[in-house]
Amino acid sequence: MTSTLPTPAQLLDLMPDAVCVVSTEGQVLFVSAGFERMLGYSLEEVVGQPIFRLVHPDDREATVRQAQAVTNGAIQRHFRNRYLHKDGHSVDIQWSARWLPDYGVRIGVAHEVTELRRAERELEHRAAHDPLTGLPNRHRLQHELQYALTHATRTGNGLAVLYLDLDGFKHINDQYGHEVGDRLLREVAQRLHKGLRQGDLMARVGGDEFVALLPGCADMHAALTVADGLRASLNLSCNLPEGKFHLDASIGVACFPDNGSDPDTLLACADRAMYEVKRDRRRKADAVLASDQA
């Protein structure tokens, strides 16, 4: 008893991945059935069409460069980009590709990684953000501060760092418990974020400590203006089921390059300035209390 073996094209159609053959000019010559399962387009709809038209606009330039590298002889095994599905949504794809000089074509195998990329983005977000407030964390701040310093050094634009410590939060947290404290911190985070200028960044770096990164901030006066606005946003009462809460913040300011030219120095300077503001307020409060008692 004999049986007919499937043709190579039929075998390719059984693959969950998509096989694509493209001309030197970028026109589609062949796609397997996996291409339609992945992107919604049949063989008849794409043959003769420019393959790059299906690439997500934000990824086209990089895709063209990679295709040219493959045509020049490079073997691509792990290139990722996004294609546009026939219904309009984007699909994350990982490609393996090579140039076949005897035939004058590029052949690529596409594997969908949409779910993998979504999981990676979620992990990347968790690694860079505070889980309670959703603000960037200390790790993300360090990265962004280094980038901002490099940019400011190259362009001569200003840069300032604000170090904020909440006044009165510890007392509220101790008296009403961590659940109330956490709700207050989330409210504070929202207010601080809304109080920033476009392009600024607010990070949570400790229990009730926050750092604002102000790229393009011209000088100390401009930084203090932002700091005053942030304090004003916090002075408004926070209405929770447990009552109305009023908070304030001690804010220290450090400016590049006068107060430092590297992340650690700038942050340390702003931290010291914040504690000096806090000590000065305590001295004034103690002086008022002593005057009233007299």
VENZI-V413251 format. One record per run of one state. SS is the DSSP state (~ for helix, > for strand, _ for the rest). FROM is the first residue (numbers start at 0). TO is the last residue. If there is no record, write none. Layout:
# VENZI-V413251
[[SS:FROM:TO] [SS:FROM:TO]]
This chain:
# VENZI-V413251
[[_:0:6] [~:7:13] [_:14:16] [>:17:22] [_:23:25] [>:26:30] [_:31:31] [~:32:38] [_:39:41] [~:42:45] [_:46:48] [>:49:49] [~:50:53] [>:54:54] [_:55:55] [~:56:70] [_:71:74] [>:75:83] [_:84:88] [>:89:99] [_:100:103] [>:104:111] [_:112:112] [~:113:127] [>:128:128] [_:129:134] [>:135:135] [_:136:136] [~:137:154] [_:155:157] [>:158:166] [_:167:167] [~:168:175] [_:176:176] [~:177:193] [_:194:199] [>:200:203] [_:204:207] [>:208:214] [_:215:218] [~:219:234] [_:235:236] [>:237:239] [_:240:241] [>:242:244] [_:245:246] [>:247:255] [_:256:261] [~:262:292] [_:293:293]]
